[in-house]
Amino acid sequence: MQSIRMAFKAIIDNKGRSFLTMLGVIIGVMSVTVLMAIGQGTTASISASISAMGTNLLTVNIQTRRPGMNRGGQQSSSSKGTVILKMDEILALEEEESILYVSPTVNGSLTVKAGSTNTSATVMGVLPSYAYIVNQKVAEGRYLVDADVDHRSAVCVIGPELAEDLFGTSSVVGNTLHVDGRQFRVVGVLESKGTSMGSSSDNILILPFTLAQRMLASTTISSIYVSAVDASSVDAAQTAVENFLYMKYQNTSNYNVMNQTQMLSTINETTGTLSMMLGGIAGISLLVGGIGIMNIMLVSVTERTREIGIRKAIGAKRRNILTQFLVESVVISGLGGLLGLLLGILLMQFLSSVMGMTLIMNPAVAELAIVFSMTIGVVFGLYPANKASKLRPIEALHYE
């Protein structure tokens, strides 16, 4: 307790220098907690978005050029040219017992205008079944129907955020807008799904697939969404889709079929690695803060050489001097860690409220950051404390 009191007295007597010493640890702990919270929040946000689509979803991505190798790793006889998937071939997948709905999709960015307001928006072409596949619902009006696709009707379903930007309100059913100069009638407004990762999925315009293909000048189908009958049928549905694609392409490298479990696993692995990388980068600042503590403690030992000599002359043992300076180093790093954690929490609240970011504070990360900061104090304070404890009384008393 005496060593702790002396440590606090030394810190208070040199407030400015003590704060600057803590600053490296404060920034380090704050960075670790905030960056890890961003990483975990991003993972949770993406996982929630994917899970909201249901557990029966399959996504198919198709390359437009053939790599030229078949399943056996040999040159495919049909490797030249491009295989074009036809709409009726894709829809025929719905005849499989394990598959409920199928919808090819096409998307791009086009200029959307309403009155004097215009903006660039994400335009997506889908079939009516897409709404069931990804659990997309309308708040007002209706979704697309088969007749819209068959007749390439100039109708659209608009996201609530895009509706607000163009019309100043989300109640826009029956209004008209222009997409790249062509007039469309709004037949429905999507339910809001909110903001994820600082961006909104509500800023979107849904068009009939056939018309969107023409407007986006897309002649091939490169993306397909498939819904299995139920969760137990996902594997069978995936097998059916893969068999269909292999019959068309004779080449497994030309397409990729993923189910929700695979998507979640891949995303969690990727974001987990990203979080660790961010935490490692932030941890470097803690090491820099530790070096700062060591430097200041060495200066402190030099300044207090006579004090050390007097204490040793009146009976202080080596362990007393070692403890005094080691405790002072740990107190500085511990206080810096607590202040860094407090500032990190405040910064997270600011980012969450002002920037709409999803942040998740993991108590284990906060505890680890504090423990690590105090460990930094022990490790980098040990050398100066050891140096102080080894000073000979007679030499210390003569030091000026």
Stockholm file with secondary structure:
# STOCKHOLM 1.0

chainA/1-400         MQSIRMAFKAIIDNKGRSFLTMLGVIIGVMSVTVLMAIGQGTTASISASISAMGTNLLTVNIQTRRPGMNRGGQQSSSSKGTVILKMDEILALEEEESILYVSPTVNGSLTVKAGSTNTSATVMGVLPSYAYIVNQKVAEGRYLVDADVDHRSAVCVIGPELAEDLFGTSSVVGNTLHVDGRQFRVVGVLESKGTSMGSSSDNILILPFTLAQRMLASTTISSIYVSAVDASSVDAAQTAVENFLYMKYQNTSNYNVMNQTQMLSTINETTGTLSMMLGGIAGISLLVGGIGIMNIMLVSVTERTREIGIRKAIGAKRRNILTQFLVESVVISGLGGLLGLLLGILLMQFLSSVMGMTLIMNPAVAELAIVFSMTIGVVFGLYPANKASKLRPIEALHYE
#=GR chainA/1-400 SS CHHHHHHHHHHHHTHHHHHHHHHHHHHHHHHHHHHHHHHHHHHHHHHHHHHHTCTTEEEEEECSSCCCBCTTSSBCTTCSSCCCCCHHHHHGGGGSTTEEEEEEEEEEEEEEEETTEEEEEEEEEECTTHHHHTTCCEEEECCCCHHHHHTTCSEEEECHHHHHHHHSSSCCTTCEEEETTEEEEEEEEECCCCEETTEESCSEEEEEHHHHHHHTTCCSCCEEEEEESSGGGHHHHHHHHHHHHHHHHSCGGGEEEEEHHHHHHHHHHHHHHHHHHHHHHHHHHHHHHHHHHHHHHHHHHHHTHHHHHHHHHTTCCHHHHHHHHHHHHHHHHHHHHHHHHHHHHHHHHHHHHHSCCCCCCCHHHHHHHHHHHHHHHHHHHHHHHHHHHTCCHHHHHTCC
#=GC SS_cons         CHHHHHHHHHHHHTHHHHHHHHHHHHHHHHHHHHHHHHHHHHHHHHHHHHHHTCTTEEEEEECSSCCCBCTTSSBCTTCSSCCCCCHHHHHGGGGSTTEEEEEEEEEEEEEEEETTEEEEEEEEEECTTHHHHTTCCEEEECCCCHHHHHTTCSEEEECHHHHHHHHSSSCCTTCEEEETTEEEEEEEEECCCCEETTEESCSEEEEEHHHHHHHTTCCSCCEEEEEESSGGGHHHHHHHHHHHHHHHHSCGGGEEEEEHHHHHHHHHHHHHHHHHHHHHHHHHHHHHHHHHHHHHHHHHHHHTHHHHHHHHHTTCCHHHHHHHHHHHHHHHHHHHHHHHHHHHHHHHHHHHHHSCCCCCCCHHHHHHHHHHHHHHHHHHHHHHHHHHHTCCHHHHHTCC
//
